[in-house]
Amino acid sequence: MPSPLALASPEAAGMSKAALERIDRHLRERYIETRRFPGTQLMVYRRGRLVHNSSQGLADIERKVAVKDDTIYRIYSMTKPVTSIAFMMLVEEGRVALDEPVHKYIPEWKNLGVFQAGVWPAFLTRPPSRPMQIIDLMRHTSGLTYGFQQRGNVDAAYRELKIGEVEKAGTLQSMIEGLAKLPLEFSPGEAWNYSVSTDVIGYLIGLISGKPFEQFLQERIFDPLGMKDTGFFVPADKARRLAACYSASPQGAMTFHATDRKGGLTLQDDPATSSFLSPPDLISGGGGLCSTSADYLSFCRALLNGGELDGVRLVGPKTLQLMTANHLPGGKTLPELSRSLFSEATYHGIGFGLGFSVTLDPARTLIPGSAGEYAWGGAATTSFWIDPLEELIAIFMTQVLPSTATPIRRELRTMVYSAITDSNL
C-alpha cells in the first residue's frame, strides 16, 4: 500500500519554489479574496516527488471551516478515468473486448434508433449506420448524451426521465432501461458528445465481473492503492471533512445567502445535509465519487508509473498507452468532432482517448504543455493532468459549479508549466 508523501524541494525536481508560490498568490488574490472560489487545494508532483501541496481559504463558508489537506471533495467527472481504468482491467483479463457491440451485454439496446424528429415519448428514428460498440462508450462517440446539454429533443427526454442528473435518480438498472426507450443523437462513431456513456461502462463492469460495480472499484483500485477516503458516499465518521459545494452566477462573485442570486456563488450542496452523506441508489461511474487530493494523487501516480504503484498494478503499460492515444474517428480533435455544448476540455489541439482528454498538438492549445499529456476534470471545477514526458502530475480541488465559470484550468496549466526550470524535453 502506498505511503503518504513528504513534501520535497521543488528545485530537486527541476521546478521553481518561487513560481509555485506565485500560483498560490494568484489563487488567493484573484479567486479566494474576490469570492469566486471558497477555497482551493493544489498538488504538484514531479520526478517522483511531491513538490507543492497548498490548501487555502474555506471548505465551508457558512461554518467558516478551513480547507485542509484531508478535505473531501465531490470529484464528479474525475470519476470517469477511474471507471475507465477498471473496465480496462476486464479487457486485460480477456473478459470483454472494445470492438464488441454493446447489445451483446445489453440486449434491449439492440434496436436503438437515431433521432429524426419528435418529442418524448413519440420519436421518429432511423437505423444507425452501425451498432454501438464498447469503444464508443469509452470515447463518448456512442450517440448518448446528457440532459444538461440542452441541445434538442433527445436531451429534453433525458431531463424528463431524470437520466444522468447531477442529483442522481433511479438505479443503474433503471437508467439502462430508460435509455432503451430513447433514440441516439447520432449514429455511433459519427461525432463526439459528452454523455452518460461512462455510467453505462460502470453498469457493464458490474455485469461482466459478477459483482457490484462499487465493490469492484473498492477491491481492485481503492483498497490496493490505499485510497481510504474515496467512495460513492462519505461515511458519518468523515462527514465533517466534506466540503460545501457552491454554484457560480455569470458574475463569478460569491454571496453567503443561497436566496440572493444577484452576484455570484450560492450554496448548492450543504455538507450537513448532502445526498453524498448516504449510499446512493445510482452508482455513477460517470460522476459519483468523492475523494481527497492525496487519494487521487495515488491513482495518478500509478498511471504516471505505467499502471503500477508500490507493487500494486492496475493495468499494464501497453494498455495505458492504448488508453492515452487519440481514439476520435479520423484522428480528429475534440473541437472538430464535438457536438457537445459542454465538455471538461475545450481547447484546440486536444483529442480524446479511453477516459481522458489527450494533448495532440501543444501549439494549437496556445498554452504550455506536452504532446501525450492526458487529463480530465469535474463539474465542480476539480481537475487533474498527467504529463508522462515531464514526469508531472497536477491536481486541483475546489467546489464551484459549473467548471466553465472561470478560466482557472488554462491559468493553472500556464503557471505550473512555467514553474519548470529543467525540462525533460
Wavefront OBJ file of the C-alpha trace (Angstrom):
o trace
v 0.000 0.000 0.000
v 1.481 3.396 -0.969
v 2.753 5.517 1.891
v 1.958 9.228 2.338
v 4.355 11.522 0.528
v 6.603 14.001 2.293
v 6.973 17.416 0.686
v 10.238 17.741 -1.254
v 12.179 20.733 -2.549
v 10.839 21.876 -5.945
v 14.394 22.645 -7.062
v 15.359 18.988 -6.501
v 12.736 18.069 -9.108
v 13.612 20.790 -11.612
v 10.952 23.294 -10.547
v 10.944 26.770 -9.021
v 9.614 27.223 -5.479
v 9.017 30.926 -6.141
v 6.998 30.197 -9.290
v 4.856 27.612 -7.466
v 4.221 30.076 -4.632
v 3.157 32.600 -7.288
v 0.298 30.215 -8.171
v -0.896 30.245 -4.550
v -0.826 34.031 -4.571
v -2.765 34.094 -7.861
v -5.427 31.763 -6.455
v -5.713 33.767 -3.244
v -5.840 37.234 -4.802
v -7.835 36.534 -7.959
v -10.228 33.854 -6.733
v -10.477 33.495 -2.964
v -10.298 37.146 -1.870
v -12.679 38.148 -4.693
v -15.052 35.372 -3.569
v -15.084 33.482 -6.830
v -13.833 30.345 -5.057
v -14.466 29.496 -1.393
v -11.066 27.795 -1.091
v -8.577 25.776 -3.139
v -6.133 22.901 -2.904
v -3.275 22.367 -5.365
v -0.855 19.436 -5.569
v 2.112 19.284 -7.956
v 4.194 16.110 -8.255
v 7.310 15.822 -10.396
v 10.072 13.272 -10.955
v 8.818 11.070 -8.134
v 8.458 13.868 -5.587
v 5.566 15.868 -4.176
v 6.930 19.392 -4.668
v 3.870 21.518 -3.881
v 0.842 20.990 -1.658
v -1.136 24.081 -0.696
v -4.549 24.497 0.912
v -6.133 27.960 1.107
v -9.457 29.529 2.014
v -12.610 27.846 3.259
v -14.132 24.438 2.599
v -17.399 25.643 4.136
v -18.079 29.393 4.143
v -21.204 29.266 6.278
v -19.436 27.397 9.105
v -16.027 29.013 8.482
v -14.293 25.634 8.087
v -10.847 25.958 6.516
v -9.639 23.832 3.602
v -7.320 21.149 4.980
v -5.125 18.532 3.327
v -7.753 15.865 4.105
v -10.804 17.825 2.865
v -13.158 15.571 0.875
v -14.494 16.822 -2.468
v -17.191 15.775 -4.916
v -14.974 14.972 -7.891
v -17.890 14.371 -10.311
v -16.439 13.548 -13.753
v -12.963 12.821 -12.395
v -14.749 9.543 -11.615
v -14.631 8.720 -15.350
v -10.893 7.887 -15.571
v -11.239 5.574 -12.535
v -14.162 3.748 -14.156
v -12.316 3.549 -17.468
v -9.232 2.002 -15.826
v -11.472 -0.518 -14.027
v -13.057 -1.541 -17.321
v -9.677 -1.987 -18.994
v -8.743 -4.415 -16.210
v -11.523 -6.657 -17.526
v -10.273 -6.154 -21.087
v -6.797 -7.243 -19.983
v -8.312 -10.389 -18.485
v -9.916 -11.282 -21.818
v -13.438 -10.970 -20.433
v -14.576 -8.256 -22.867
v -13.238 -6.506 -25.983
v -13.500 -2.899 -27.108
v -14.916 -3.719 -30.552
v -17.806 -5.823 -29.263
v -21.347 -4.487 -29.795
v -22.921 -3.074 -26.657
v -26.112 -5.056 -27.326
v -24.167 -8.275 -26.653
v -24.319 -7.241 -22.986
v -27.472 -5.078 -23.087
v -29.849 -6.973 -25.442
v -32.639 -4.396 -25.051
v -30.399 -1.861 -26.820
v -30.120 -3.934 -29.997
v -32.595 -1.859 -31.971
v -31.751 1.649 -30.763
v -32.604 4.169 -33.471
v -31.121 7.551 -34.336
v -33.268 10.640 -33.739
v -35.018 12.115 -36.757
v -37.941 14.070 -35.298
v -40.464 14.190 -32.479
v -40.580 14.700 -28.723
v -40.798 12.291 -25.789
v -42.460 9.809 -25.839
v -43.109 9.841 -29.613
v -39.866 9.865 -31.631
v -39.264 9.196 -35.305
v -35.958 7.353 -35.770
v -33.786 5.730 -38.423
v -31.435 2.756 -38.023
v -27.818 3.633 -37.109
v -25.152 3.127 -39.761
v -23.535 0.556 -37.453
v -24.209 -0.856 -33.972
v -22.819 0.924 -30.920
v -19.531 -0.662 -29.827
v -17.951 -0.583 -26.382
v -15.204 1.691 -27.748
v -17.957 4.242 -28.443
v -18.880 4.278 -24.745
v -15.242 4.689 -23.711
v -14.615 7.657 -26.032
v -18.091 9.316 -25.979
v -18.953 8.590 -29.623
v -21.930 6.426 -28.643
v -24.756 8.787 -29.615
v -25.837 9.045 -25.969
v -25.992 12.466 -24.292
v -26.548 14.378 -21.023
v -29.761 16.220 -20.257
v -27.848 19.368 -19.250
v -26.540 19.771 -22.814
v -29.941 21.323 -23.690
v -29.338 20.920 -27.423
v -32.634 19.426 -28.503
v -35.470 16.980 -28.033
v -33.383 13.969 -27.057
v -31.657 15.559 -24.085
v -35.028 17.062 -23.104
v -36.238 13.466 -22.792
v -33.218 12.680 -20.579
v -34.328 15.507 -18.284
v -37.910 14.221 -18.363
v -36.742 10.738 -17.300
v -34.079 12.163 -14.921
v -31.256 10.272 -16.661
v -27.734 11.475 -15.853
v -28.780 14.234 -13.457
v -26.321 15.834 -11.015
v -28.773 14.836 -8.293
v -28.885 11.108 -9.009
v -32.240 9.455 -9.634
v -33.148 5.789 -10.015
v -30.599 2.983 -10.259
v -28.087 1.845 -12.865
v -30.602 -0.766 -13.997
v -33.419 1.771 -14.358
v -31.057 4.071 -16.291
v -30.238 1.277 -18.751
v -33.966 0.549 -19.146
v -34.747 4.247 -19.644
v -32.062 4.643 -22.309
v -33.549 1.654 -24.181
v -36.645 3.808 -24.793
v -34.776 6.806 -26.210
v -33.137 7.444 -29.579
v -29.454 8.173 -30.080
v -28.499 11.716 -31.064
v -26.350 10.418 -33.933
v -25.097 7.154 -35.358
v -22.259 5.689 -33.215
v -18.820 6.866 -34.291
v -20.042 9.910 -36.242
v -19.420 12.557 -33.580
v -18.210 13.182 -30.021
v -20.769 14.128 -27.388
v -20.197 14.263 -23.627
v -22.665 11.800 -22.185
v -23.769 9.145 -19.702
v -21.571 6.661 -21.605
v -19.222 6.139 -18.647
v -22.188 5.362 -16.381
v -23.002 2.581 -18.848
v -19.383 1.385 -18.577
v -19.888 1.157 -14.793
v -23.007 -0.936 -15.383
v -21.039 -3.245 -17.699
v -18.262 -3.648 -15.103
v -20.832 -4.951 -12.633
v -22.411 -7.213 -15.235
v -19.154 -8.700 -16.567
v -17.308 -9.006 -13.237
v -20.293 -10.560 -11.495
v -20.025 -8.232 -8.510
v -21.442 -4.769 -7.754
v -19.553 -2.014 -9.583
v -18.720 -0.173 -6.354
v -17.350 -3.401 -4.829
v -15.137 -3.959 -7.886
v -13.628 -0.477 -7.516
v -13.105 -0.969 -3.786
v -11.384 -4.348 -4.142
v -9.364 -3.699 -7.290
v -8.401 0.000 -7.024
v -9.218 1.808 -3.772
v -8.079 -0.770 -1.199
v -4.888 -1.802 -3.051
v -3.837 1.833 -3.566
v -4.765 2.874 -0.021
v -7.427 5.323 -1.292
v -9.207 5.218 2.062
v -11.210 8.414 1.573
v -12.597 7.644 -1.910
v -16.097 6.292 -2.433
v -19.624 6.946 -3.647
v -20.632 8.479 -0.307
v -18.953 9.982 2.757
v -19.468 7.880 5.913
v -20.611 9.549 9.125
v -17.172 9.497 10.786
v -15.771 11.567 7.876
v -18.769 13.852 7.267
v -17.127 16.865 8.942
v -14.420 16.747 6.239
v -16.842 17.075 3.285
v -16.572 20.499 1.649
v -19.602 22.605 0.803
v -20.373 22.944 -2.914
v -21.298 26.291 -4.454
v -22.917 27.430 -7.680
v -21.481 30.326 -9.664
v -23.534 33.064 -11.259
v -22.394 34.688 -14.531
v -20.793 37.476 -12.493
v -18.477 34.997 -10.785
v -18.552 36.575 -7.299
v -19.906 34.927 -4.160
v -22.719 35.515 -1.716
v -23.351 33.962 1.656
v -27.093 33.734 1.054
v -28.474 30.966 -1.108
v -31.584 33.046 -1.801
v -29.622 36.005 -3.171
v -28.737 35.336 -6.819
v -27.615 38.861 -7.673
v -23.886 38.377 -7.530
v -22.017 35.143 -7.619
v -21.845 31.901 -5.717
v -24.645 30.421 -3.719
v -24.639 27.319 -1.573
v -25.532 24.433 -3.876
v -24.938 21.416 -1.603
v -24.705 21.831 2.182
v -22.251 19.275 3.621
v -24.536 18.849 6.645
v -27.481 17.673 4.521
v -25.749 16.493 1.342
v -27.011 13.450 -0.573
v -23.345 12.361 -0.611
v -23.632 11.507 3.091
v -25.557 8.294 2.383
v -25.128 5.440 -0.116
v -26.760 6.386 -3.443
v -29.216 4.169 -5.295
v -27.491 5.004 -8.581
v -23.788 4.192 -8.510
v -22.473 6.633 -11.108
v -19.259 5.645 -12.857
v -19.524 8.920 -14.731
v -19.695 11.294 -11.780
v -20.439 9.717 -8.415
v -17.190 9.652 -6.456
v -15.957 11.768 -3.581
v -12.217 11.831 -2.894
v -9.265 13.746 -1.490
v -6.302 15.231 -3.317
v -3.992 12.694 -1.652
v -6.124 9.728 -2.735
v -6.401 10.962 -6.292
v -2.652 11.539 -6.380
v -2.133 7.848 -5.578
v -4.317 6.948 -8.563
v -2.457 9.390 -10.829
v 0.960 8.195 -9.644
v 0.016 4.651 -10.640
v -0.874 5.895 -14.125
v 2.281 8.008 -14.479
v 4.285 4.932 -13.491
v 2.830 2.831 -16.325
v -0.117 1.427 -14.353
v 1.698 0.379 -11.167
v 2.432 1.947 -7.768
v 4.490 0.431 -4.933
v 3.905 -3.114 -6.142
v 0.203 -2.598 -6.906
v -0.513 -2.968 -10.636
v -3.800 -1.712 -12.039
v -3.119 -2.193 -15.759
v -0.086 -2.830 -17.949
v 1.869 -0.032 -19.630
v 0.719 -1.067 -23.112
v -2.911 -0.849 -22.005
v -2.247 2.632 -20.652
v -0.596 3.614 -23.939
v -3.737 2.478 -25.743
v -5.966 4.445 -23.352
v -3.981 7.667 -23.743
v -3.841 7.601 -27.545
v -6.352 9.672 -29.528
v -9.317 7.444 -30.393
v -11.502 10.014 -32.121
v -12.527 8.814 -35.611
v -10.285 10.114 -38.356
v -7.697 11.275 -35.827
v -9.705 14.460 -35.304
v -9.593 16.751 -32.272
v -12.410 17.403 -29.800
v -13.481 20.805 -31.190
v -13.581 19.329 -34.719
v -15.754 16.338 -33.820
v -17.744 17.611 -30.847
v -21.472 18.239 -30.945
v -21.422 18.851 -27.240
v -22.303 22.249 -25.815
v -20.353 21.219 -22.710
v -17.046 19.440 -22.203
v -14.417 19.406 -19.466
v -11.848 20.143 -22.220
v -12.454 22.931 -24.734
v -9.058 23.639 -26.257
v -7.958 23.118 -29.820
v -5.168 20.578 -30.245
v -6.875 18.142 -27.828
v -8.127 14.669 -28.718
v -9.828 12.016 -26.617
v -8.656 8.591 -25.523
v -10.366 5.962 -23.392
v -11.450 8.024 -20.400
v -9.139 11.032 -20.772
v -8.584 14.035 -22.990
v -5.206 13.806 -24.727
v -2.986 16.690 -25.904
v -2.034 16.106 -29.547
v -0.552 19.459 -30.541
v 0.535 21.782 -27.695
v 0.968 24.715 -30.111
v -2.719 24.631 -31.056
v -3.787 24.799 -27.407
v -1.948 28.152 -27.023
v -0.795 27.121 -23.554
v 2.391 25.327 -22.411
v 2.239 21.551 -22.328
v 3.468 18.342 -23.907
v 2.162 16.001 -26.561
v 0.739 12.959 -24.803
v -0.399 14.820 -21.685
v -3.751 13.392 -20.546
v -6.348 14.919 -18.279
v -9.935 15.454 -17.234
v -11.974 17.467 -14.771
v -15.171 17.530 -12.755
v -18.271 19.711 -12.832
v -17.358 21.454 -9.556
v -14.072 22.743 -11.119
v -11.830 19.945 -9.848
v -9.203 18.895 -12.394
v -6.019 16.925 -12.964
v -3.474 16.282 -15.660
v -0.611 13.859 -16.120
v 2.380 14.634 -18.348
v 4.480 11.487 -18.889
v 7.230 13.345 -20.780
v 7.804 15.826 -17.957
v 7.029 13.236 -15.230
v 4.427 15.686 -13.909
v 1.070 15.432 -12.140
v -1.092 18.394 -11.121
v -4.311 18.057 -9.106
v -6.594 20.991 -8.335
v -9.589 20.931 -5.989
v -12.352 23.396 -5.229
v -16.172 23.119 -5.201
v -17.794 25.543 -7.642
v -20.367 24.607 -10.287
v -20.035 24.815 -13.268
v -16.413 24.258 -14.263
v -16.840 26.699 -17.152
v -17.419 29.663 -14.808
v -13.719 30.629 -14.717
v -10.577 30.173 -16.870
v -8.744 28.542 -13.948
v -7.681 25.373 -15.803
v -5.947 27.308 -18.551
v -4.273 29.544 -15.956
v -3.081 26.604 -13.859
v -1.530 24.856 -16.847
v 0.276 28.019 -17.839
v 1.576 28.691 -14.337
v 2.531 25.113 -13.395
v 4.444 24.595 -16.627
v 6.079 27.977 -16.146
v 7.435 26.699 -12.835
v 9.528 24.031 -14.612
v 13.187 25.121 -14.681
v 14.656 21.857 -16.014
v 12.574 20.351 -18.818
v 12.875 16.705 -19.852
v 12.323 17.731 -23.481
l 1 2 3 4 5 6 7 8 9 10 11 12 13 14 15 16 17 18 19 20 21 22 23 24 25 26 27 28 29 30 31 32 33 34 35 36 37 38 39 40 41 42 43 44 45 46 47 48 49 50 51 52 53 54 55 56 57 58 59 60 61 62 63 64 65 66 67 68 69 70 71 72 73 74 75 76 77 78 79 80 81 82 83 84 85 86 87 88 89 90 91 92 93 94 95 96 97 98 99 100 101 102 103 104 105 106 107 108 109 110 111 112 113 114 115 116 117 118 119 120 121 122 123 124 125 126 127 128 129 130 131 132 133 134 135 136 137 138 139 140 141 142 143 144 145 146 147 148 149 150 151 152 153 154 155 156 157 158 159 160 161 162 163 164 165 166 167 168 169 170 171 172 173 174 175 176 177 178 179 180 181 182 183 184 185 186 187 188 189 190 191 192 193 194 195 196 197 198 199 200 201 202 203 204 205 206 207 208 209 210 211 212 213 214 215 216 217 218 219 220 221 222 223 224 225 226 227 228 229 230 231 232 233 234 235 236 237 238 239 240 241 242 243 244 245 246 247 248 249 250 251 252 253 254 255 256 257 258 259 260 261 262 263 264 265 266 267 268 269 270 271 272 273 274 275 276 277 278 279 280 281 282 283 284 285 286 287 288 289 290 291 292 293 294 295 296 297 298 299 300 301 302 303 304 305 306 307 308 309 310 311 312 313 314 315 316 317 318 319 320 321 322 323 324 325 326 327 328 329 330 331 332 333 334 335 336 337 338 339 340 341 342 343 344 345 346 347 348 349 350 351 352 353 354 355 356 357 358 359 360 361 362 363 364 365 366 367 368 369 370 371 372 373 374 375 376 377 378 379 380 381 382 383 384 385 386 387 388 389 390 391 392 393 394 395 396 397 398 399 400 401 402 403 404 405 406 407 408 409 410 411 412 413 414 415 416 417 418 419 420 421 422 423 424 425
